[in-house]
Amino acid sequence: MLKLEYHYGSQVFDPFALTESVDPDGRIMIRDMETEAKIMHRIEAAPVHFSETQMVVNSDEASLL
């Protein structure tokens, strides 16, 4: 299983989380959605299977070449 997180300083965002994370101090975080989309696009092109809450690498070694 793989885990994807986006880190912004001490804040961590899980794009597969079913709920939004809220800053305990009430601060508003401005995320870099363009860079996050580029990262996700690369992951989607990899031999990875997606479910609602996780990613799993394809176990077929030939697909990793």
matplotlib code that plots the C-alpha trace (Angstrom):
import matplotlib.pyplot as plt

x = [0.0, 1.2, 0.4, 0.3, 0.5, 1.0, 3.1, 2.8, 5.1, 3.6, 0.3, -0.3, -3.0, -4.2, -5.9, -7.7, -9.1, -12.9, -13.0, -11.3, -8.6, -9.1, -6.3, -6.7, -5.8, -8.4, -5.9, -6.7, -4.2, -3.7, -2.7, -0.8, -3.5, -1.6, 1.5, -0.8, -2.6, 0.8, 1.9, -1.5, -1.2, 2.2, 0.8, -2.2, 0.2, 2.1, 1.1, -1.0, -4.6, -6.8, -9.7, -11.5, -9.0, -5.8, -3.3, -1.7, 1.2, 0.5, 2.2, 3.1, 6.8, 6.7, 4.4, 7.0, 9.5]
y = [0.0, 3.5, 6.7, 10.1, 13.3, 16.9, 18.8, 22.5, 23.4, 21.6, 21.0, 17.6, 16.9, 13.4, 13.7, 10.4, 11.5, 11.3, 14.5, 17.8, 18.6, 21.7, 23.8, 23.8, 27.5, 28.4, 29.5, 29.2, 27.3, 28.2, 25.0, 24.7, 22.8, 23.1, 21.2, 18.7, 18.0, 17.4, 15.0, 13.2, 13.0, 11.2, 8.8, 8.0, 7.1, 4.7, 1.0, 1.8, 0.7, 3.2, 2.8, 5.5, 5.6, 4.1, 3.2, -0.2, -0.9, -3.5, -6.7, -7.8, -7.0, -6.8, -3.8, -1.9, -1.9]
z = [0.0, -0.8, 1.1, -0.5, 1.6, 0.7, 3.2, 3.7, 6.7, 9.7, 7.9, 6.2, 3.7, 2.6, -0.8, -0.2, 3.2, 3.4, 5.6, 5.3, 7.9, 9.9, 11.3, 15.1, 15.2, 12.6, 10.0, 6.4, 4.3, 0.6, -1.2, -4.4, -6.4, -9.7, -8.3, -6.4, -9.7, -11.5, -8.8, -9.0, -12.8, -12.5, -9.9, -12.1, -15.0, -12.7, -12.3, -9.2, -8.4, -6.7, -4.2, -2.4, 0.4, -0.7, -3.5, -4.1, -6.4, -9.0, -7.9, -11.4, -11.7, -15.5, -15.2, -13.2, -16.0]

ax = plt.figure().add_subplot(projection="3d")
ax.plot(x, y, z, "-o")
ax.set_aspect("equal")
plt.show()
